[in-house]
């Protein structure tokens, strides 16, 4: 895909070259963030103003035109019964981006159309692992449909994520923008499903998925609630591992985009968003941080908060009730 994209040699490619030139300093000091954060904090005072800058920074109009060589489609596998929910495997076909795998979990029994949550897992975490170990299945048990995406190129700080990030940046785009398009496409698929209530779809992102979820909350009018469990400067460079062994060099991550890094401060202005936002501790659901705008009713579990924000579902478990 990177080879087919029109490069922007005056923008991201030059910014990338500067970042690699000053690599050691970039690990802790993202240049675009520090130079522009104050301006973005004081001048971007509406959701549309921030969204417009994000669309330009991600080059979304050009990227949509380049990748959507065919209509978005989704192929669903046969339903299977889980522990208190129904599961289907989904294969999203997104034009030139190819196919993205996900797992759609539906509440058992009647009640459709259901409110739903698009779940974006973090690094080294599959949709199956998020379902079993990070509460994905519990969403469906308590009355929320959940589409959990498998994120491509997450290979445990190996080469795939770095190579894809570098190739796309050198073509004037970013893997971050690809992640955003995948998430926006998944929202479209959810909204088109007659079993889902289109006006009651939330987004939940953990770790690397949280950085993407933040952007989707600004960019999509279809997001009715947002939960994130990480803060991103969109300028992350990590040490690289192969088979669990440190290689002594560094890698770009999928949320690295020098142009978006300059807007990271503006992205954190959740008070401008016309939707409820909750910021969870990184390690998982629990007491919300001070940044979160949650109802002061004593129900601090994430799923309960989503149920209240999106409507529907079962009552919270006893330990979460006020």
Beta strands, then each sheet from edge to edge (+ up, - down):
strand 1: 73-76
strand 2: 80-81
strand 3: 85-93
strand 4: 99-107
strand 5: 114-120
strand 6: 145-149
strand 7: 196-205
strand 8: 223-228
strand 9: 237-242
strand 10: 245-252
strand 11: 276-279
sheet 1: 1+ 3- 2+
sheet 2: 1+ 3- 4+ 6- 5- 7- 8- 11-
sheet 3: 9+ 10-
end
